[in-house]
């Protein structure tokens, strides 16, 4: 599980390969104005196969050495939000991308 929790408004919890089932989500608002506060929750399920709408620049990489890659999307509807996963051949780590 990957978790970001800070004073910003963009928090994220990412479950990789979660077990099938029902999950409960609880929000503990940080410095809320009091009274009723609205929260938005988005969720995605990324398949194990490529959707074909994300391209990543072809750049040589070396394990353990940071590299800058350029990702471009095609065919996305501007009013929607998207989630993508970039995996690396032979590596267990992945990079998560959100658009919108």
Backbone torsions as a table, in degrees:
resi	resn	phi	psi	omega
1	UNK	NA	136.5	175.5
2	UNK	-110.5	134.7	-175.0
3	UNK	-136.1	134.5	169.7
4	UNK	-120.6	129.3	179.5
5	UNK	-143.0	111.8	-178.3
6	UNK	-149.1	-171.8	177.9
7	UNK	-80.1	-0.9	178.8
8	UNK	-80.8	172.6	-178.7
9	UNK	-93.9	-1.3	-177.1
10	UNK	-108.5	79.6	179.0
11	UNK	-91.9	155.0	-177.0
12	UNK	-146.6	139.3	168.9
13	UNK	-126.5	125.3	-178.6
14	UNK	-120.5	121.1	176.2
15	UNK	-103.8	119.8	176.6
16	UNK	-98.1	126.7	-178.7
17	UNK	52.8	54.3	179.2
18	UNK	-69.0	152.3	176.0
19	UNK	-67.6	145.4	176.5
20	UNK	-57.9	143.3	178.1
21	UNK	154.6	-170.2	179.0
22	UNK	-107.0	135.1	-178.3
23	UNK	-119.8	140.6	175.0
24	UNK	-101.4	140.5	178.5
25	UNK	-118.9	128.4	178.3
26	UNK	-119.5	135.8	-179.7
27	UNK	-112.8	127.6	173.9
28	UNK	-109.3	98.9	-175.4
29	UNK	-63.1	137.0	-179.7
30	UNK	-104.2	120.6	179.3
31	UNK	52.3	52.3	177.6
32	UNK	-78.6	157.0	-177.2
33	UNK	-73.7	-2.0	-177.4
34	UNK	93.5	165.8	-177.5
35	UNK	69.1	-148.4	-179.8
36	UNK	-86.0	132.5	178.1
37	UNK	-126.9	134.9	179.9
38	UNK	-92.4	144.1	175.9
39	UNK	-129.0	150.9	176.1
40	UNK	-114.0	138.7	178.8
41	UNK	-125.8	126.6	176.1
42	UNK	-117.3	145.4	175.9
43	UNK	-141.1	148.4	-179.5
44	UNK	-136.1	153.3	169.5
45	UNK	-122.9	115.8	-179.4
46	UNK	-93.7	123.9	179.8
47	UNK	-71.3	167.1	179.2
48	UNK	-80.1	-2.9	-179.6
49	UNK	-117.2	155.4	-178.3
50	UNK	-71.0	139.5	175.8
51	UNK	-84.3	-16.3	177.2
52	UNK	84.1	9.6	-178.3
53	UNK	-112.6	7.5	178.0
54	UNK	-124.8	126.3	176.7
55	UNK	-118.8	138.6	179.8
56	UNK	-118.9	136.6	-179.7
57	UNK	-56.4	142.2	179.9
58	UNK	-84.9	110.3	-177.5
59	UNK	-138.8	137.9	177.6
60	UNK	-66.3	139.4	179.4
61	UNK	-127.4	154.0	176.2
62	UNK	-127.9	132.1	-179.2
63	UNK	-53.6	131.2	176.9
64	UNK	84.3	-2.0	-179.2
65	UNK	-112.3	120.8	179.4
66	UNK	-59.9	144.5	178.6
67	UNK	-142.6	146.3	176.4
68	UNK	-98.9	125.1	178.0
69	UNK	-116.8	154.5	175.9
70	UNK	-110.1	125.5	178.2
71	UNK	-111.3	135.3	177.4
72	UNK	-128.4	142.1	-179.3
73	UNK	-110.3	149.7	174.2
74	UNK	-134.3	150.7	173.8
75	UNK	72.5	20.9	-179.8
76	UNK	-93.8	143.5	176.5
77	UNK	-82.1	126.8	-173.8
78	UNK	-58.1	-29.6	-175.7
79	UNK	-84.4	-1.8	-177.0
80	UNK	-107.0	164.3	175.4
81	UNK	-107.0	146.4	-176.8
82	UNK	-133.4	154.0	179.3
83	UNK	-131.4	134.6	179.3
84	UNK	-134.5	160.4	179.4
85	UNK	-130.8	128.5	174.3
86	UNK	-107.6	125.3	177.8
87	UNK	-113.6	158.0	-176.4
88	UNK	-118.2	129.7	-179.5
89	UNK	-57.2	127.1	177.2
90	UNK	82.3	2.2	-179.1
91	UNK	-116.4	153.9	176.9
92	UNK	-94.1	-17.3	179.4
93	UNK	-79.9	151.5	175.7
94	UNK	-132.8	164.8	175.3
95	UNK	-118.1	130.7	179.3
96	UNK	-98.1	139.8	-179.8
97	UNK	-129.6	134.9	172.8
98	UNK	-120.7	144.6	177.4
99	UNK	-129.6	132.7	177.1
100	UNK	98.5	NA	NA
